[in-house]
Amino acid sequence: MERLNTLLANLVLTVVFLFPVSCNSCQSQKNAGKEMVVQTYTKVSPDFNADSAYHFVERQVSFGPRVPGTVAHEACGDYLLEKLASFGAEVFEQKAQVTHYNGQDIPIRNIIGSFLPEKEKRLLLFAHWDTRPFADEESDPDAQTTPISGADDGASGVGVLLEVARQLQQQSPDIGVDIAFFDLEDWGQPSFDKKFVPGEWWCVGSRYWSEDPHKAGYKASFGILLDMVGAADATFLREGYSMQHAPSVVSNIWSTASLLGYGNFFLQRNGGYITDDHLPVIEIRGIPCANIINLKGDGFAPHWHTRRDDMRNISRETLRAVGETVLEVVYRE
């Protein structure tokens, strides 16, 4: 939040709560003859720069829709590769051709940056960087076949993780961190296609990596997926598969967000089960993962899979809430 950002000094953030929570430090005050305990939390992570994250989102969108096989997709991939390398990561790239539901051969490109690769204990942070080739949630049939800009659905998670990567270079944590940008997450069969083709057509890049990771036998203590984390009115419910397979990871993230004052984003409510990039990582690699995703009851935000998913939806405040929470989880390990 803007008001919290102005209080940051010497990497210490103090958040005052009106109810008891665990904290790093507490202090007592007198109030009308009674002793009142004012509890404070001392942040251990570096400051997350929301303006920087916003720039990273905007830069991705400037390439145009990042649909696999397009010039915009190739150019943005080069940019992501260069940024991770410039932040000091050991960079890995996976390229392959996959046959999709319609028989089309589609190139995929997973991009992974490893920080402190010598560390045995590791965390996996990931997001998808491709954009959907169909705006199939548009009411106009002519618009449904056009690609989306994907400012929120794709670019927001990547933008937050690029800023996390920048902070990892400036202040090393005590653990290794791997940041993965997975491809071909969002090219599932469109809703206007009436001939259903059975198969795994969503989350193709993360499934490819889970079966053949950038390092043989790769393991991480846990993973955090960021998907649609930039909208101004975002509400992050506790996603179903995350609660099923990684309840302690969810608890860690949501309690950290509360300590930092972001409980208005990270709601203590359960959401639906979302097929997303965390599922292959959980099911194939056996890494417990939590999905931070903007959920609205049983569905998503109104701009989801429409041409309205552009920079008008992106909020620095939301990017900060997510990025600061993820950084704090990393540096508390």
Secondary structure as GFF3:
##gff-version 3
##sequence-region A 1 333
A	DSSP	alpha_helix	2	5	.	.	.	ID=ss1
A	DSSP	beta_strand	25	31	.	.	.	ID=ss2
A	DSSP	beta_strand	34	40	.	.	.	ID=ss3
A	DSSP	alpha_helix	50	62	.	.	.	ID=ss4
A	DSSP	alpha_helix	71	86	.	.	.	ID=ss5
A	DSSP	beta_strand	90	99	.	.	.	ID=ss6
A	DSSP	beta_strand	105	115	.	.	.	ID=ss7
A	DSSP	beta_strand	122	128	.	.	.	ID=ss8
A	DSSP	pi_helix	151	156	.	.	.	ID=ss9
A	DSSP	alpha_helix	157	170	.	.	.	ID=ss10
A	DSSP	beta_strand	176	182	.	.	.	ID=ss11
A	DSSP	alpha_helix	204	211	.	.	.	ID=ss12
A	DSSP	beta_strand	222	227	.	.	.	ID=ss13
A	DSSP	beta_strand	236	238	.	.	.	ID=ss14
A	DSSP	alpha_helix	240	245	.	.	.	ID=ss15
A	DSSP	alpha_helix	247	259	.	.	.	ID=ss16
A	DSSP	beta_strand	266	270	.	.	.	ID=ss17
A	DSSP	alpha_helix	278	283	.	.	.	ID=ss18
A	DSSP	beta_strand	289	293	.	.	.	ID=ss19
A	DSSP	three_ten_helix	311	313	.	.	.	ID=ss20
A	DSSP	alpha_helix	316	332	.	.	.	ID=ss21
###
